[in-house]
Amino acid sequence: DTFGFVVTARCGQDVQGDTVDHAELLWPYGSGGVMLGSYRPDAQWCREPGTAGGYVVTPDVDGLYQRVLDRKADVVMPLADTDYGAREFTVRDPEGNLWCFGDYAGEPAQ
C-alpha cells in the first residue's frame, strides 16, 4: 500500500500474516509487476532478507515520494536528480530490501 502496488494474488499466508509463500503485485503505472514471497532458507531462488533490491519506473516520482513520506517509509536516499537525467529515490522495506523508484525507463531497444 505504501508504494502503490496492487495485490493480485497471495498464496500460503500464515495466520499472523507474516509469511506469504507467493504474492503478485501489479504496478499500476505500467504493464508489469513484481512476484515475491517470504524468506525460506531451503528455497533455491530465495535471498536473505535485506540482500535484494530493484528499480521501479514510475511516471510520477514526485507524487510517489510524497506518498512514502506521508506513510513514514524508511527513506535511504531522498528524491534527487541524477547525473544521467533521472529523478529518483530509494527506500528500505520492512525486511531490509532496497527499492529505488524513478522515472528512468532504460535505454530504448536497438
DAPEFEN-V695314 format. One line per field, one symbol per residue. ss: DSSP state (a for helix, b for strand, c for the rest). psi: psi as a letter, one per 30 degrees, with the letter a starting at -180 (. if undefined). A space follows every 50 residues. Layout:
ss: ???
psi: ???
//
This chain:
ss: cccccbbbbbbccccccccccbbbbbccccccbbbbcccccccccccccc ccbbbbbcccaaaaaaaaaacccbbbbbbbbcccccbbbbbbcccccbbb bbcccccccc
psi: eefglkkfkjkgklefgfkkekkkkkjfgagaakklllkjffkefkkkkg glllkkkkfieeeeeeeeeeghljkejlklklfgglkllklklffglkkk kagjglklk.
//
